[in-house]
Amino acid sequence: TSNYAATTSRSLGQVKIVGDLTLDNNVILNMTGTIWVTGNITPGNNSQIKLDPSYGSDSGVIVSDGRINIANNSTFAGSGTAGSYIMAITTSDCPTSVSCGGAYAIDVANNAGTVVLNAQNGTLHFNNNAGAKSGTAKTIVLDNNAVVTYETGLQSVDFSSGPSGAW
């Protein structure tokens, strides 16, 4: 699949998107399996990426080889069962590469929701009042009132490759 722009709410999973994943404002993306994006992931204002209820207590993964730009009030949510999360991972080294134009590997605006963020090679930036359940990066930048809330038991979260998958 090439660039994928969701203009209405829909389900998507077990897919590789060669290009960018963009969600318009107020769109809900129901993840039914792992999503790999070779470009950038950009959920619009008030949009939501959530795991399908069939994940149960398992967690899921969305991977980007580009940047992840989480807009205001855009949220990530688990399946609805306690202990279920989405891990958003990027392989980007931004802002190091010239192609980054000074942008961060993961840039989180207000209210990111129940998400685990990982930018091992780049910078994770939390804007004013932004938050997450966990954040790992080469560099982390926190603006005013940003919060990272590590939950007890988060280190033993079970991730699956989809509702029928297991590790």
C-alpha positions in Angstrom: 0.0 0.0 0.0 1.3 3.5 -0.8 0.6 6.7 1.1 -2.5 6.1 3.2 -4.8 9.0 4.1 -7.8 8.2 6.3 -10.5 10.8 5.8 -13.2 8.8 7.7 -13.0 6.3 10.5 -11.9 2.8 9.5 -10.0 -0.4 10.5 -6.5 -1.2 9.3 -3.9 -3.8 10.3 -1.2 -6.3 9.3 -0.1 -3.9 6.6 3.0 -2.2 5.3 2.4 1.3 4.0 5.1 2.5 1.7 4.8 6.2 2.3 3.0 8.2 4.9 0.0 7.4 7.2 -2.2 10.5 7.7 -5.4 10.8 9.7 -7.7 13.7 9.2 -9.1 15.6 12.2 -11.6 13.6 14.2 -10.9 10.2 12.5 -10.7 7.0 14.4 -8.3 4.3 13.2 -9.1 0.9 14.6 -5.9 -1.2 14.5 -6.6 -4.9 13.7 -2.9 -5.8 13.5 0.6 -4.4 13.3 1.1 -1.4 11.0 4.5 -0.6 9.5 4.8 2.8 7.8 8.0 3.6 5.8 7.3 7.3 5.9 5.7 9.6 8.6 2.7 9.0 10.8 0.5 12.1 11.3 -2.7 11.7 13.3 -4.7 15.0 13.0 -6.4 17.0 15.8 -8.8 15.0 17.9 -8.1 11.8 16.0 -7.6 8.5 17.7 -5.6 5.3 16.9 -6.9 2.4 19.0 -6.5 -1.3 19.2 -9.4 -3.5 18.1 -11.2 -5.0 21.2 -10.2 -8.5 20.0 -6.7 -7.7 21.3 -8.0 -8.2 24.8 -5.3 -7.6 27.3 -2.5 -7.7 24.7 -0.9 -4.6 23.3 -0.1 -3.7 19.7 2.7 -1.9 17.7 2.7 0.8 15.0 6.1 1.4 13.5 7.4 4.3 11.4 10.7 4.6 9.5 10.0 8.4 9.4 8.7 10.9 12.0 5.6 10.6 14.2 3.8 13.9 14.7 1.0 13.6 17.2 -1.4 16.6 17.0 -3.4 18.3 19.7 -5.9 16.0 21.5 -4.9 13.1 19.2 -4.9 10.0 21.3 -3.7 6.4 21.2 -5.7 3.8 23.1 -5.5 0.1 24.0 -8.2 -2.4 23.3 -10.4 -1.2 26.3 -9.0 -4.0 28.6 -6.7 -2.8 31.4 -3.0 -3.3 30.5 -3.5 -3.0 26.8 -1.4 -0.3 25.0 -0.1 0.9 21.7 3.6 1.2 21.3 4.5 3.8 18.7 8.1 3.2 17.4 10.2 5.2 15.0 13.6 4.3 13.5 14.2 8.0 12.7 17.3 9.8 13.9 15.7 13.2 13.6 16.7 16.0 14.2 20.2 14.7 13.3 19.7 14.1 9.5 19.6 17.0 7.1 16.4 15.6 5.7 14.7 16.2 9.1 14.7 20.0 8.7 15.2 20.3 12.5 12.0 18.3 13.2 12.0 15.7 16.0 11.6 12.0 15.5 8.5 12.0 17.7 6.7 15.3 18.4 3.9 15.0 20.9 1.3 17.9 21.2 -1.3 18.0 24.0 -3.0 14.8 25.3 -1.3 11.8 23.6 -3.2 9.4 25.7 -2.2 5.8 26.7 0.7 5.3 24.4 4.2 3.9 24.8 6.7 6.0 22.7 10.1 4.8 21.4 12.6 6.8 19.4 15.8 4.9 20.1 17.8 6.8 17.4 16.3 10.2 17.6 14.6 12.9 19.8 11.2 12.5 21.6 9.7 16.0 22.2 6.8 16.6 24.6 5.1 19.9 24.0 3.2 21.8 26.7 0.8 19.6 28.6 1.7 16.5 26.5 1.9 13.2 28.1 2.4 9.4 27.6 2.6 6.2 29.6 6.2 5.7 28.7 8.9 7.3 26.6 12.3 6.0 25.4 14.6 7.9 23.1 18.2 8.9 22.4 17.2 12.4 23.7 14.0 13.5 25.4 12.9 17.2 25.4 10.1 18.2 27.8 8.3 21.6 27.6 6.2 23.2 30.3 3.8 20.8 32.1 4.7 17.8 30.0 4.2 14.5 31.9 5.5 10.9 31.4 3.6 8.6 33.7 5.3 5.2 34.1 2.8 2.6 35.2 3.5 -0.3 37.5 3.7 -3.5 35.5 4.4 -1.7 32.2 7.6 -3.6 31.9 5.7 -6.9 31.5 3.2 -5.8 28.8 2.3 -8.5 26.3 2.5 -7.4 22.6 0.9 -9.4 19.8 1.1 -9.1 16.1 -2.7 -9.0 15.9 -5.7 -10.4 17.6 -4.7 -13.9 16.7 -0.9 -13.5 17.1 1.3 -14.0 20.2 5.0 -13.6 21.1 
